């Protein structure tokens, strides 16, 4: 089946650092990628939707300048948490969807646990 | 705004029991509904996807039903095993200008005891 690789799986860094998370589709072309955030024992909250070659669409309440999303190719999207602070600590998960598959499942990465000290 | 609710939030059962997880949603204008499994600290594994025109899907010991008009779905797990212990999430898809998006329920944390 389709595989989505997310890297790194875990990041621990100091407050003020910018952190980049990569999401790659390994065996299909992902025209759309989604970024989610999950707090402990809570469900996933959609942060933004990105289409290859265009600007990301952010959900209400998500700071665009804080969470920079780039989807420059059909197999790679990146989420950069800029000047991270402890309140940004969370589990971040990406998912990807291929061409002409609006009615098919999204494929999820294994997530990145971000801890800001 | 779509809201997805899952009941119960947590469930503990002995091995071998059949069990039902419930999911309800407020807006019936959906593309499809998916059930996912999430192990601690991991991403999501898709279990079943039901299109809006379908009423149920089956995979092995899992059966998911969808009643779109009443905004409900159930996930039935037969003969539960300790390996089924995980959090189960349901999600409904909706359309926006960027493509279909998923709205997740809060999940049901399942523990199957040997």
Contacts between the chains, C-beta under 8 A, distances in Angstrom:
chain1	res1	chain2	res2	distance
A	6	B	43	7.1
A	32	B	98	6.8
A	32	B	99	4.6
A	34	B	101	7.0
A	34	B	102	7.4
A	41	B	109	7.9
A	42	B	106	6.9
A	43	B	89	6.4
A	43	B	104	4.4
A	43	B	105	6.2
A	43	B	106	4.8
A	43	B	107	5.4
A	44	B	44	7.7
A	44	B	89	7.3
A	44	B	91	7.9
A	44	B	102	7.8
A	44	B	104	4.7
A	45	B	104	7.7
A	46	B	101	6.0
A	46	B	102	7.0
A	46	B	103	7.6
A	49	B	96	7.3
A	49	B	98	4.0
A	49	B	99	6.3
A	49	B	101	6.3
A	50	B	98	7.9
A	51	B	98	5.9
A	51	B	99	7.0
A	57	B	96	7.2
A	57	B	97	6.9
A	57	B	98	4.4
A	91	B	41	7.7
A	93	B	43	5.5
A	93	B	44	7.0
A	95	B	44	7.7
A	95	B	102	7.9
A	97	B	99	6.8
A	97	B	100	7.8
A	102	B	31	6.9
A	102	B	95	7.9
A	102	B	99	6.5
A	102	B	100	5.1
A	103	B	31	5.9
A	103	B	32	6.1
A	103	B	51	6.1
A	103	B	100	7.7
A	104	B	49	7.4
A	105	B	34	6.1
A	105	B	46	4.6
A	105	B	49	5.1
A	106	B	46	7.8
A	106	B	102	6.5
A	107	B	46	7.5
A	108	B	36	7.7
A	108	B	43	4.5
A	108	B	44	4.1
A	108	B	45	7.6
A	108	B	46	7.6
A	109	B	43	5.3
A	110	B	42	5.7
A	110	B	43	4.1
A	111	B	41	7.4
A	111	B	42	6.5
A	111	B	43	4.6
A	113	B	41	6.8
